[in-house]
Amino acid sequence: MKYQDRTKAVLLLSDGSFYEGYSIGKVGTTTGEICFNTGMTGYQEIYTDPSYYGQIMVNTHTHIGNYGVADAEMESDSVKIAGLIVRNFSYLHSRKLSDGSLQSYLEENNIVGISDLDTRQLVRDIRDKGAMNVVISSEVFEKEELRALLDQCPAMEGLELASKVTCAEPYFAGDPEAPFRVAALDLGIKRTILKSLAARGCYIKVFPAPTPFEAMAEFQPDGFFLSNGPGDPAAMPYAVETTRKLLDRDKPVFGICLGHQMICLALGLSTYKMHHGHRGINHPVLNRVTGRSEITSQNHGFVVSLEDAEKSDRVEVTHVHLNDNTLAGIKVVGKDAFSVQYHPEASPGPHDSRYLFDDFIGMMQAQRTVPA
């Protein structure tokens, strides 16, 4: 696309900050909560991660789109972000394995975006002022009209969004002849999680988010898995109740991200909305059990109270985030159940956290070998 042919676009934040740039993706208007991801690669995995549902993504890396898109790099069946903000957008791509351009991909998925902004300044604003709602438009340019649209956008706090991204019907993943059966509650599950479980000998039945415990138990699994997902964990009492029953079953339970928060809420801990969240592929976490640090991939705007966890006699704090000392992982006392706030299935370069899947397999194997 020629520079002079590009369509104008604007961005208005709820604090009144106003930016002008150029339209990318679909021409239109969109609203959502702004957030930023610091990863230099993996933009397609970010856009298709259901945990980002309803959010406007800022990529902090300078160049976006230069390696195109590939079907194999989708974490779900469609783009889940509500909009996109980048510094330099590449309409051309140069990777042999790509299946098309990012521009076409965004258009096909009806994603409105804006480029040619000072994303460094924008990220500074988010870090200073916190997450806020924004509107992007390439068709409405008057600030008063944009403000009216922005006022209609709900706050993320209090929103239940897992039901918006979960599967409609149960489905299976992995080899039916695999040695372990896992029942997974889909709160917004990523495909790589299923691949990670299947690669370790799991046959997984994936259930929609509102599924009651009794329906999951009919699969007669060796263990239960609770997935990542979007929205406010405190707005999901139905999933908390299901999780409480899973824990009472005394089968191995593993939770990631939103699944971690469900386990903690089921045990009486509280969650709260973070100032601007953790989103990136280089977050340092300390494993308190081993004393080792891990470089992790993270994507969450809510977190479980570390104070609650340390006061509780029902959980052991196993992991903490080294940047801000927030809770990053727990083990349930007296049970084969554990969870982490980050994403061990991701491959940002280091594979530091993949052992967590092996730990889950080990728990299922150990229960099998215990005499009845």
Contacts in CASP RR format, 6 or more apart in sequence:
PFRMAT RR
TARGET T0000
AUTHOR 0000-0000-0000
METHOD contacts of the structure
MODEL  1
MKYQDRTKAVLLLSDGSFYEGYSIGKVGTTTGEICFNTGMTGYQEIYTDP
SYYGQIMVNTHTHIGNYGVADAEMESDSVKIAGLIVRNFSYLHSRKLSDG
SLQSYLEENNIVGISDLDTRQLVRDIRDKGAMNVVISSEVFEKEELRALL
DQCPAMEGLELASKVTCAEPYFAGDPEAPFRVAALDLGIKRTILKSLAAR
GCYIKVFPAPTPFEAMAEFQPDGFFLSNGPGDPAAMPYAVETTRKLLDRD
KPVFGICLGHQMICLALGLSTYKMHHGHRGINHPVLNRVTGRSEITSQNH
GFVVSLEDAEKSDRVEVTHVHLNDNTLAGIKVVGKDAFSVQYHPEASPGP
HDSRYLFDDFIGMMQAQRTVPA
1 91 0 8 1.000
1 103 0 8 1.000
6 22 0 8 1.000
6 23 0 8 1.000
7 22 0 8 1.000
7 23 0 8 1.000
7 27 0 8 1.000
7 138 0 8 1.000
8 20 0 8 1.000
8 21 0 8 1.000
8 22 0 8 1.000
8 23 0 8 1.000
8 138 0 8 1.000
8 141 0 8 1.000
9 20 0 8 1.000
9 21 0 8 1.000
9 22 0 8 1.000
9 23 0 8 1.000
9 24 0 8 1.000
9 113 0 8 1.000
9 114 0 8 1.000
9 115 0 8 1.000
9 136 0 8 1.000
9 137 0 8 1.000
9 138 0 8 1.000
10 18 0 8 1.000
10 19 0 8 1.000
10 20 0 8 1.000
10 21 0 8 1.000
10 114 0 8 1.000
10 136 0 8 1.000
10 137 0 8 1.000
10 138 0 8 1.000
10 140 0 8 1.000
10 141 0 8 1.000
10 146 0 8 1.000
11 18 0 8 1.000
11 19 0 8 1.000
11 20 0 8 1.000
11 21 0 8 1.000
11 85 0 8 1.000
11 114 0 8 1.000
11 117 0 8 1.000
11 134 0 8 1.000
11 135 0 8 1.000
11 136 0 8 1.000
12 18 0 8 1.000
12 19 0 8 1.000
12 134 0 8 1.000
12 135 0 8 1.000
12 143 0 8 1.000
12 146 0 8 1.000
12 147 0 8 1.000
12 150 0 8 1.000
13 34 0 8 1.000
13 125 0 8 1.000
13 132 0 8 1.000
13 133 0 8 1.000
13 134 0 8 1.000
14 132 0 8 1.000
14 133 0 8 1.000
14 134 0 8 1.000
14 150 0 8 1.000
15 125 0 8 1.000
15 129 0 8 1.000
15 132 0 8 1.000
17 125 0 8 1.000
18 143 0 8 1.000
19 114 0 8 1.000
19 117 0 8 1.000
19 118 0 8 1.000
19 122 0 8 1.000
21 114 0 8 1.000
21 115 0 8 1.000
21 116 0 8 1.000
21 117 0 8 1.000
22 89 0 8 1.000
22 114 0 8 1.000
22 115 0 8 1.000
22 116 0 8 1.000
23 112 0 8 1.000
23 113 0 8 1.000
23 114 0 8 1.000
23 115 0 8 1.000
23 138 0 8 1.000
24 84 0 8 1.000
24 86 0 8 1.000
24 89 0 8 1.000
24 103 0 8 1.000
24 106 0 8 1.000
24 113 0 8 1.000
24 114 0 8 1.000
24 115 0 8 1.000
25 84 0 8 1.000
25 103 0 8 1.000
25 106 0 8 1.000
25 107 0 8 1.000
25 111 0 8 1.000
25 112 0 8 1.000
25 113 0 8 1.000
26 106 0 8 1.000
26 107 0 8 1.000
26 110 0 8 1.000
26 111 0 8 1.000
26 112 0 8 1.000
26 113 0 8 1.000
27 112 0 8 1.000
27 138 0 8 1.000
27 139 0 8 1.000
28 112 0 8 1.000
28 137 0 8 1.000
28 138 0 8 1.000
28 139 0 8 1.000
29 112 0 8 1.000
29 135 0 8 1.000
29 136 0 8 1.000
29 137 0 8 1.000
29 138 0 8 1.000
29 139 0 8 1.000
29 140 0 8 1.000
29 149 0 8 1.000
30 56 0 8 1.000
30 82 0 8 1.000
30 83 0 8 1.000
30 111 0 8 1.000
30 112 0 8 1.000
30 113 0 8 1.000
30 135 0 8 1.000
30 136 0 8 1.000
30 137 0 8 1.000
31 56 0 8 1.000
31 82 0 8 1.000
31 133 0 8 1.000
31 134 0 8 1.000
31 135 0 8 1.000
31 136 0 8 1.000
31 149 0 8 1.000
31 150 0 8 1.000
31 152 0 8 1.000
31 153 0 8 1.000
32 54 0 8 1.000
32 55 0 8 1.000
32 56 0 8 1.000
32 82 0 8 1.000
32 83 0 8 1.000
32 133 0 8 1.000
32 134 0 8 1.000
32 135 0 8 1.000
32 153 0 8 1.000
33 54 0 8 1.000
33 55 0 8 1.000
33 56 0 8 1.000
33 131 0 8 1.000
33 132 0 8 1.000
33 133 0 8 1.000
33 134 0 8 1.000
33 155 0 8 1.000
33 156 0 8 1.000
34 55 0 8 1.000
34 56 0 8 1.000
34 58 0 8 1.000
34 85 0 8 1.000
34 126 0 8 1.000
34 131 0 8 1.000
34 132 0 8 1.000
34 133 0 8 1.000
34 134 0 8 1.000
35 52 0 8 1.000
35 55 0 8 1.000
35 56 0 8 1.000
35 57 0 8 1.000
35 58 0 8 1.000
35 126 0 8 1.000
35 131 0 8 1.000
35 276 0 8 1.000
35 277 0 8 1.000
35 279 0 8 1.000
35 301 0 8 1.000
36 57 0 8 1.000
36 58 0 8 1.000
36 59 0 8 1.000
36 60 0 8 1.000
36 119 0 8 1.000
36 122 0 8 1.000
36 123 0 8 1.000
36 126 0 8 1.000
36 276 0 8 1.000
36 279 0 8 1.000
37 46 0 8 1.000
37 57 0 8 1.000
37 58 0 8 1.000
37 59 0 8 1.000
37 60 0 8 1.000
37 279 0 8 1.000
37 280 0 8 1.000
37 299 0 8 1.000
38 60 0 8 1.000
38 61 0 8 1.000
38 279 0 8 1.000
38 280 0 8 1.000
38 281 0 8 1.000
38 282 0 8 1.000
39 46 0 8 1.000
39 59 0 8 1.000
39 60 0 8 1.000
39 61 0 8 1.000
39 280 0 8 1.000
39 281 0 8 1.000
39 282 0 8 1.000
39 348 0 8 1.000
40 61 0 8 1.000
41 61 0 8 1.000
41 67 0 8 1.000
42 73 0 8 1.000
42 281 0 8 1.000
43 59 0 8 1.000
43 61 0 8 1.000
43 64 0 8 1.000
43 65 0 8 1.000
43 102 0 8 1.000
44 68 0 8 1.000
44 69 0 8 1.000
44 70 0 8 1.000
44 73 0 8 1.000
44 74 0 8 1.000
44 102 0 8 1.000
44 105 0 8 1.000
45 73 0 8 1.000
45 74 0 8 1.000
45 75 0 8 1.000
45 192 0 8 1.000
45 346 0 8 1.000
46 52 0 8 1.000
46 57 0 8 1.000
46 59 0 8 1.000
46 81 0 8 1.000
46 299 0 8 1.000
47 57 0 8 1.000
47 79 0 8 1.000
47 80 0 8 1.000
47 81 0 8 1.000
47 84 0 8 1.000
47 111 0 8 1.000
48 73 0 8 1.000
48 74 0 8 1.000
48 75 0 8 1.000
48 76 0 8 1.000
48 78 0 8 1.000
48 79 0 8 1.000
48 80 0 8 1.000
49 75 0 8 1.000
49 76 0 8 1.000
49 80 0 8 1.000
49 190 0 8 1.000
49 228 0 8 1.000
49 299 0 8 1.000
50 75 0 8 1.000
50 76 0 8 1.000
50 80 0 8 1.000
50 165 0 8 1.000
50 188 0 8 1.000
50 189 0 8 1.000
50 190 0 8 1.000
50 228 0 8 1.000
50 229 0 8 1.000
50 230 0 8 1.000
51 80 0 8 1.000
51 188 0 8 1.000
51 190 0 8 1.000
51 228 0 8 1.000
51 229 0 8 1.000
51 230 0 8 1.000
51 257 0 8 1.000
51 258 0 8 1.000
51 299 0 8 1.000
51 300 0 8 1.000
52 80 0 8 1.000
52 81 0 8 1.000
52 230 0 8 1.000
52 299 0 8 1.000
53 80 0 8 1.000
53 81 0 8 1.000
53 82 0 8 1.000
53 161 0 8 1.000
53 164 0 8 1.000
53 165 0 8 1.000
53 229 0 8 1.000
53 230 0 8 1.000
53 231 0 8 1.000
54 80 0 8 1.000
54 81 0 8 1.000
54 82 0 8 1.000
54 156 0 8 1.000
54 161 0 8 1.000
54 230 0 8 1.000
55 81 0 8 1.000
55 82 0 8 1.000
55 83 0 8 1.000
55 156 0 8 1.000
55 230 0 8 1.000
56 81 0 8 1.000
56 82 0 8 1.000
56 83 0 8 1.000
56 84 0 8 1.000
56 85 0 8 1.000
56 134 0 8 1.000
56 136 0 8 1.000
57 81 0 8 1.000
57 83 0 8 1.000
57 84 0 8 1.000
57 85 0 8 1.000
58 85 0 8 1.000
58 86 0 8 1.000
58 119 0 8 1.000
58 122 0 8 1.000
58 123 0 8 1.000
58 126 0 8 1.000
59 84 0 8 1.000
59 85 0 8 1.000
59 86 0 8 1.000
59 87 0 8 1.000
59 119 0 8 1.000
60 119 0 8 1.000
60 120 0 8 1.000
60 123 0 8 1.000
62 87 0 8 1.000
62 88 0 8 1.000
63 87 0 8 1.000
63 88 0 8 1.000
63 90 0 8 1.000
64 86 0 8 1.000
64 87 0 8 1.000
64 88 0 8 1.000
64 89 0 8 1.000
64 90 0 8 1.000
64 102 0 8 1.000
65 89 0 8 1.000
65 90 0 8 1.000
65 93 0 8 1.000
65 101 0 8 1.000
65 102 0 8 1.000
66 90 0 8 1.000
66 92 0 8 1.000
66 93 0 8 1.000
66 94 0 8 1.000
67 93 0 8 1.000
67 94 0 8 1.000
67 95 0 8 1.000
67 98 0 8 1.000
68 90 0 8 1.000
68 93 0 8 1.000
68 95 0 8 1.000
68 98 0 8 1.000
68 100 0 8 1.000
68 101 0 8 1.000
68 102 0 8 1.000
68 105 0 8 1.000
69 98 0 8 1.000
69 99 0 8 1.000
69 100 0 8 1.000
69 101 0 8 1.000
69 102 0 8 1.000
69 105 0 8 1.000
70 95 0 8 1.000
70 97 0 8 1.000
70 98 0 8 1.000
70 99 0 8 1.000
71 99 0 8 1.000
74 191 0 8 1.000
75 190 0 8 1.000
75 191 0 8 1.000
75 192 0 8 1.000
76 165 0 8 1.000
76 188 0 8 1.000
76 190 0 8 1.000
76 191 0 8 1.000
78 109 0 8 1.000
79 105 0 8 1.000
79 106 0 8 1.000
79 109 0 8 1.000
79 111 0 8 1.000
80 165 0 8 1.000
80 230 0 8 1.000
81 111 0 8 1.000
83 111 0 8 1.000
83 112 0 8 1.000
83 113 0 8 1.000
83 136 0 8 1.000
84 106 0 8 1.000
84 111 0 8 1.000
84 112 0 8 1.000
84 113 0 8 1.000
84 114 0 8 1.000
85 113 0 8 1.000
85 114 0 8 1.000
85 115 0 8 1.000
85 117 0 8 1.000
85 119 0 8 1.000
85 122 0 8 1.000
85 136 0 8 1.000
86 114 0 8 1.000
86 115 0 8 1.000
86 117 0 8 1.000
86 119 0 8 1.000
87 115 0 8 1.000
87 116 0 8 1.000
87 117 0 8 1.000
87 118 0 8 1.000
87 119 0 8 1.000
87 120 0 8 1.000
88 115 0 8 1.000
88 116 0 8 1.000
89 102 0 8 1.000
89 103 0 8 1.000
89 115 0 8 1.000
89 116 0 8 1.000
90 102 0 8 1.000
91 101 0 8 1.000
91 103 0 8 1.000
92 101 0 8 1.000
93 100 0 8 1.000
93 101 0 8 1.000
93 102 0 8 1.000
106 113 0 8 1.000
112 136 0 8 1.000
112 137 0 8 1.000
112 138 0 8 1.000
113 136 0 8 1.000
113 138 0 8 1.000
114 136 0 8 1.000
114 138 0 8 1.000
126 132 0 8 1.000
126 276 0 8 1.000
127 276 0 8 1.000
130 275 0 8 1.000
130 276 0 8 1.000
131 156 0 8 1.000
131 273 0 8 1.000
131 274 0 8 1.000
131 275 0 8 1.000
131 276 0 8 1.000
131 277 0 8 1.000
131 301 0 8 1.000
133 150 0 8 1.000
133 153 0 8 1.000
133 155 0 8 1.000
134 150 0 8 1.000
135 146 0 8 1.000
135 149 0 8 1.000
135 150 0 8 1.000
135 153 0 8 1.000
137 146 0 8 1.000
137 149 0 8 1.000
140 146 0 8 1.000
140 149 0 8 1.000
156 231 0 8 1.000
156 232 0 8 1.000
156 273 0 8 1.000
156 301 0 8 1.000
157 232 0 8 1.000
157 273 0 8 1.000
158 231 0 8 1.000
158 232 0 8 1.000
158 234 0 8 1.000
158 235 0 8 1.000
159 231 0 8 1.000
159 232 0 8 1.000
159 235 0 8 1.000
160 231 0 8 1.000
160 232 0 8 1.000
160 235 0 8 1.000
160 236 0 8 1.000
161 229 0 8 1.000
161 230 0 8 1.000
161 231 0 8 1.000
161 232 0 8 1.000
162 187 0 8 1.000
162 188 0 8 1.000
162 209 0 8 1.000
162 229 0 8 1.000
162 230 0 8 1.000
162 231 0 8 1.000
162 236 0 8 1.000
162 239 0 8 1.000
162 258 0 8 1.000
163 209 0 8 1.000
163 210 0 8 1.000
164 230 0 8 1.000
165 187 0 8 1.000
165 188 0 8 1.000
165 229 0 8 1.000
165 230 0 8 1.000
166 186 0 8 1.000
166 187 0 8 1.000
166 188 0 8 1.000
166 208 0 8 1.000
166 209 0 8 1.000
166 210 0 8 1.000
167 186 0 8 1.000
167 206 0 8 1.000
167 207 0 8 1.000
167 208 0 8 1.000
168 208 0 8 1.000
169 208 0 8 1.000
170 205 0 8 1.000
170 206 0 8 1.000
170 207 0 8 1.000
170 208 0 8 1.000
170 211 0 8 1.000
171 205 0 8 1.000
171 206 0 8 1.000
172 203 0 8 1.000
172 204 0 8 1.000
172 205 0 8 1.000
172 206 0 8 1.000
173 194 0 8 1.000
173 197 0 8 1.000
173 198 0 8 1.000
173 203 0 8 1.000
173 204 0 8 1.000
173 206 0 8 1.000
174 194 0 8 1.000
174 197 0 8 1.000
174 198 0 8 1.000
174 201 0 8 1.000
174 202 0 8 1.000
174 203 0 8 1.000
174 204 0 8 1.000
175 198 0 8 1.000
175 201 0 8 1.000
175 203 0 8 1.000
176 203 0 8 1.000
177 203 0 8 1.000
178 198 0 8 1.000
178 201 0 8 1.000
178 202 0 8 1.000
178 203 0 8 1.000
179 201 0 8 1.000
180 200 0 8 1.000
180 201 0 8 1.000
180 202 0 8 1.000
180 203 0 8 1.000
180 222 0 8 1.000
180 223 0 8 1.000
180 361 0 8 1.000
180 364 0 8 1.000
180 365 0 8 1.000
181 202 0 8 1.000
181 203 0 8 1.000
181 204 0 8 1.000
181 205 0 8 1.000
181 219 0 8 1.000
181 220 0 8 1.000
181 221 0 8 1.000
181 222 0 8 1.000
181 223 0 8 1.000
182 197 0 8 1.000
182 202 0 8 1.000
182 203 0 8 1.000
182 204 0 8 1.000
182 205 0 8 1.000
182 221 0 8 1.000
182 222 0 8 1.000
182 223 0 8 1.000
182 224 0 8 1.000
182 225 0 8 1.000
182 364 0 8 1.000
183 204 0 8 1.000
183 205 0 8 1.000
183 207 0 8 1.000
183 216 0 8 1.000
183 217 0 8 1.000
183 219 0 8 1.000
183 221 0 8 1.000
183 223 0 8 1.000
183 224 0 8 1.000
183 225 0 8 1.000
184 194 0 8 1.000
184 197 0 8 1.000
184 204 0 8 1.000
184 205 0 8 1.000
184 206 0 8 1.000
184 207 0 8 1.000
184 224 0 8 1.000
184 225 0 8 1.000
184 226 0 8 1.000
184 227 0 8 1.000
185 207 0 8 1.000
185 209 0 8 1.000
185 211 0 8 1.000
185 216 0 8 1.000
185 224 0 8 1.000
185 225 0 8 1.000
185 226 0 8 1.000
185 227 0 8 1.000
185 239 0 8 1.000
185 242 0 8 1.000
185 243 0 8 1.000
185 259 0 8 1.000
186 206 0 8 1.000
186 207 0 8 1.000
186 208 0 8 1.000
186 209 0 8 1.000
186 227 0 8 1.000
187 209 0 8 1.000
187 226 0 8 1.000
187 227 0 8 1.000
187 228 0 8 1.000
187 229 0 8 1.000
187 236 0 8 1.000
187 239 0 8 1.000
187 258 0 8 1.000
187 259 0 8 1.000
187 262 0 8 1.000
188 209 0 8 1.000
188 227 0 8 1.000
188 228 0 8 1.000
188 229 0 8 1.000
188 230 0 8 1.000
188 258 0 8 1.000
189 206 0 8 1.000
189 227 0 8 1.000
189 228 0 8 1.000
189 229 0 8 1.000
190 227 0 8 1.000
190 228 0 8 1.000
190 343 0 8 1.000
190 345 0 8 1.000
192 345 0 8 1.000
192 346 0 8 1.000
192 347 0 8 1.000
193 225 0 8 1.000
193 227 0 8 1.000
193 228 0 8 1.000
193 256 0 8 1.000
193 345 0 8 1.000
194 204 0 8 1.000
194 206 0 8 1.000
195 345 0 8 1.000
196 344 0 8 1.000
196 345 0 8 1.000
196 354 0 8 1.000
196 357 0 8 1.000
197 204 0 8 1.000
197 225 0 8 1.000
197 357 0 8 1.000
198 204 0 8 1.000
200 357 0 8 1.000
200 358 0 8 1.000
200 361 0 8 1.000
201 361 0 8 1.000
202 361 0 8 1.000
204 225 0 8 1.000
205 216 0 8 1.000
205 219 0 8 1.000
205 221 0 8 1.000
207 215 0 8 1.000
207 216 0 8 1.000
209 236 0 8 1.000
209 238 0 8 1.000
209 239 0 8 1.000
210 238 0 8 1.000
210 239 0 8 1.000
211 242 0 8 1.000
212 242 0 8 1.000
213 241 0 8 1.000
213 242 0 8 1.000
213 245 0 8 1.000
213 246 0 8 1.000
213 249 0 8 1.000
216 224 0 8 1.000
216 242 0 8 1.000
216 246 0 8 1.000
217 249 0 8 1.000
221 251 0 8 1.000
222 251 0 8 1.000
222 252 0 8 1.000
222 364 0 8 1.000
222 367 0 8 1.000
222 368 0 8 1.000
223 251 0 8 1.000
223 252 0 8 1.000
223 253 0 8 1.000
223 254 0 8 1.000
223 360 0 8 1.000
223 363 0 8 1.000
223 364 0 8 1.000
224 246 0 8 1.000
224 249 0 8 1.000
224 251 0 8 1.000
224 252 0 8 1.000
224 253 0 8 1.000
224 254 0 8 1.000
225 253 0 8 1.000
225 254 0 8 1.000
225 255 0 8 1.000
225 256 0 8 1.000
225 360 0 8 1.000
226 239 0 8 1.000
226 243 0 8 1.000
226 246 0 8 1.000
226 253 0 8 1.000
226 254 0 8 1.000
226 255 0 8 1.000
226 256 0 8 1.000
226 258 0 8 1.000
226 259 0 8 1.000
226 260 0 8 1.000
226 262 0 8 1.000
226 263 0 8 1.000
226 339 0 8 1.000
227 255 0 8 1.000
227 256 0 8 1.000
227 257 0 8 1.000
227 258 0 8 1.000
227 259 0 8 1.000
228 256 0 8 1.000
228 257 0 8 1.000
228 258 0 8 1.000
228 259 0 8 1.000
228 299 0 8 1.000
228 343 0 8 1.000
229 257 0 8 1.000
229 258 0 8 1.000
229 259 0 8 1.000
230 258 0 8 1.000
231 258 0 8 1.000
231 302 0 8 1.000
232 271 0 8 1.000
232 273 0 8 1.000
232 302 0 8 1.000
233 258 0 8 1.000
233 261 0 8 1.000
233 262 0 8 1.000
233 265 0 8 1.000
233 271 0 8 1.000
233 302 0 8 1.000
234 265 0 8 1.000
234 270 0 8 1.000
234 271 0 8 1.000
234 302 0 8 1.000
236 262 0 8 1.000
239 262 0 8 1.000
240 262 0 8 1.000
240 265 0 8 1.000
240 266 0 8 1.000
241 266 0 8 1.000
243 253 0 8 1.000
243 259 0 8 1.000
243 262 0 8 1.000
243 263 0 8 1.000
243 265 0 8 1.000
243 266 0 8 1.000
244 266 0 8 1.000
246 253 0 8 1.000
247 253 0 8 1.000
247 263 0 8 1.000
247 266 0 8 1.000
247 267 0 8 1.000
247 332 0 8 1.000
247 335 0 8 1.000
247 337 0 8 1.000
250 335 0 8 1.000
250 336 0 8 1.000
251 336 0 8 1.000
251 367 0 8 1.000
252 336 0 8 1.000
252 337 0 8 1.000
252 360 0 8 1.000
252 363 0 8 1.000
252 364 0 8 1.000
252 367 0 8 1.000
253 263 0 8 1.000
253 332 0 8 1.000
253 335 0 8 1.000
253 336 0 8 1.000
253 337 0 8 1.000
253 338 0 8 1.000
253 339 0 8 1.000
254 337 0 8 1.000
254 338 0 8 1.000
254 339 0 8 1.000
254 356 0 8 1.000
254 357 0 8 1.000
254 360 0 8 1.000
255 262 0 8 1.000
255 263 0 8 1.000
255 338 0 8 1.000
255 339 0 8 1.000
255 340 0 8 1.000
256 339 0 8 1.000
256 340 0 8 1.000
256 342 0 8 1.000
256 343 0 8 1.000
256 344 0 8 1.000
256 345 0 8 1.000
257 299 0 8 1.000
257 300 0 8 1.000
257 340 0 8 1.000
257 341 0 8 1.000
257 342 0 8 1.000
257 343 0 8 1.000
258 300 0 8 1.000
259 339 0 8 1.000
260 304 0 8 1.000
260 329 0 8 1.000
260 330 0 8 1.000
260 339 0 8 1.000
260 340 0 8 1.000
260 341 0 8 1.000
261 271 0 8 1.000
261 302 0 8 1.000
261 303 0 8 1.000
261 304 0 8 1.000
261 341 0 8 1.000
263 330 0 8 1.000
263 332 0 8 1.000
263 337 0 8 1.000
263 339 0 8 1.000
264 271 0 8 1.000
264 304 0 8 1.000
264 308 0 8 1.000
264 309 0 8 1.000
264 315 0 8 1.000
264 327 0 8 1.000
264 330 0 8 1.000
264 339 0 8 1.000
265 271 0 8 1.000
265 304 0 8 1.000
267 312 0 8 1.000
267 314 0 8 1.000
267 315 0 8 1.000
267 332 0 8 1.000
268 308 0 8 1.000
268 312 0 8 1.000
268 314 0 8 1.000
269 304 0 8 1.000
269 305 0 8 1.000
269 308 0 8 1.000
269 309 0 8 1.000
269 312 0 8 1.000
269 315 0 8 1.000
270 304 0 8 1.000
270 305 0 8 1.000
270 308 0 8 1.000
271 302 0 8 1.000
271 303 0 8 1.000
271 304 0 8 1.000
271 305 0 8 1.000
272 302 0 8 1.000
272 303 0 8 1.000
272 305 0 8 1.000
273 301 0 8 1.000
273 302 0 8 1.000
274 300 0 8 1.000
274 301 0 8 1.000
274 302 0 8 1.000
274 303 0 8 1.000
274 326 0 8 1.000
276 301 0 8 1.000
277 300 0 8 1.000
277 301 0 8 1.000
277 303 0 8 1.000
278 298 0 8 1.000
278 299 0 8 1.000
278 300 0 8 1.000
278 301 0 8 1.000
278 303 0 8 1.000
278 321 0 8 1.000
278 323 0 8 1.000
278 326 0 8 1.000
278 341 0 8 1.000
278 342 0 8 1.000
279 298 0 8 1.000
279 299 0 8 1.000
279 300 0 8 1.000
279 301 0 8 1.000
280 297 0 8 1.000
280 298 0 8 1.000
280 299 0 8 1.000
280 348 0 8 1.000
281 297 0 8 1.000
281 346 0 8 1.000
281 348 0 8 1.000
281 349 0 8 1.000
282 295 0 8 1.000
282 348 0 8 1.000
283 295 0 8 1.000
283 296 0 8 1.000
283 297 0 8 1.000
283 298 0 8 1.000
283 321 0 8 1.000
283 323 0 8 1.000
283 342 0 8 1.000
284 293 0 8 1.000
284 294 0 8 1.000
284 295 0 8 1.000
284 296 0 8 1.000
284 321 0 8 1.000
284 322 0 8 1.000
284 323 0 8 1.000
285 293 0 8 1.000
285 294 0 8 1.000
285 295 0 8 1.000
285 296 0 8 1.000
285 319 0 8 1.000
285 320 0 8 1.000
285 321 0 8 1.000
285 322 0 8 1.000
285 328 0 8 1.000
285 342 0 8 1.000
285 353 0 8 1.000
286 292 0 8 1.000
286 293 0 8 1.000
286 294 0 8 1.000
286 319 0 8 1.000
286 320 0 8 1.000
286 322 0 8 1.000
286 328 0 8 1.000
287 293 0 8 1.000
287 294 0 8 1.000
287 318 0 8 1.000
287 319 0 8 1.000
288 317 0 8 1.000
288 318 0 8 1.000
288 319 0 8 1.000
288 320 0 8 1.000
289 318 0 8 1.000
293 322 0 8 1.000
294 319 0 8 1.000
294 350 0 8 1.000
294 352 0 8 1.000
294 353 0 8 1.000
295 348 0 8 1.000
295 350 0 8 1.000
295 352 0 8 1.000
296 328 0 8 1.000
296 342 0 8 1.000
296 343 0 8 1.000
296 344 0 8 1.000
296 346 0 8 1.000
296 352 0 8 1.000
296 353 0 8 1.000
297 342 0 8 1.000
297 343 0 8 1.000
297 346 0 8 1.000
297 348 0 8 1.000
298 341 0 8 1.000
298 342 0 8 1.000
298 343 0 8 1.000
299 343 0 8 1.000
300 341 0 8 1.000
303 326 0 8 1.000
303 327 0 8 1.000
303 341 0 8 1.000
304 327 0 8 1.000
304 330 0 8 1.000
304 341 0 8 1.000
305 327 0 8 1.000
306 317 0 8 1.000
306 320 0 8 1.000
306 325 0 8 1.000
306 326 0 8 1.000
306 327 0 8 1.000
309 315 0 8 1.000
309 317 0 8 1.000
309 327 0 8 1.000
309 330 0 8 1.000
310 317 0 8 1.000
313 333 0 8 1.000
314 332 0 8 1.000
314 333 0 8 1.000
315 330 0 8 1.000
315 331 0 8 1.000
315 332 0 8 1.000
315 333 0 8 1.000
316 330 0 8 1.000
316 331 0 8 1.000
316 332 0 8 1.000
316 333 0 8 1.000
317 327 0 8 1.000
317 329 0 8 1.000
317 330 0 8 1.000
318 329 0 8 1.000
318 330 0 8 1.000
318 331 0 8 1.000
318 338 0 8 1.000
319 327 0 8 1.000
319 328 0 8 1.000
319 329 0 8 1.000
319 330 0 8 1.000
319 340 0 8 1.000
319 341 0 8 1.000
319 342 0 8 1.000
320 326 0 8 1.000
320 327 0 8 1.000
320 328 0 8 1.000
320 329 0 8 1.000
321 327 0 8 1.000
321 328 0 8 1.000
321 341 0 8 1.000
326 341 0 8 1.000
327 341 0 8 1.000
328 340 0 8 1.000
328 341 0 8 1.000
328 342 0 8 1.000
329 338 0 8 1.000
329 339 0 8 1.000
329 340 0 8 1.000
329 341 0 8 1.000
330 338 0 8 1.000
330 339 0 8 1.000
331 337 0 8 1.000
331 338 0 8 1.000
332 338 0 8 1.000
336 363 0 8 1.000
336 366 0 8 1.000
336 367 0 8 1.000
338 356 0 8 1.000
338 359 0 8 1.000
338 360 0 8 1.000
340 353 0 8 1.000
340 356 0 8 1.000
342 353 0 8 1.000
343 353 0 8 1.000
344 353 0 8 1.000
344 354 0 8 1.000
344 355 0 8 1.000
344 356 0 8 1.000
344 357 0 8 1.000
345 354 0 8 1.000
345 357 0 8 1.000
END
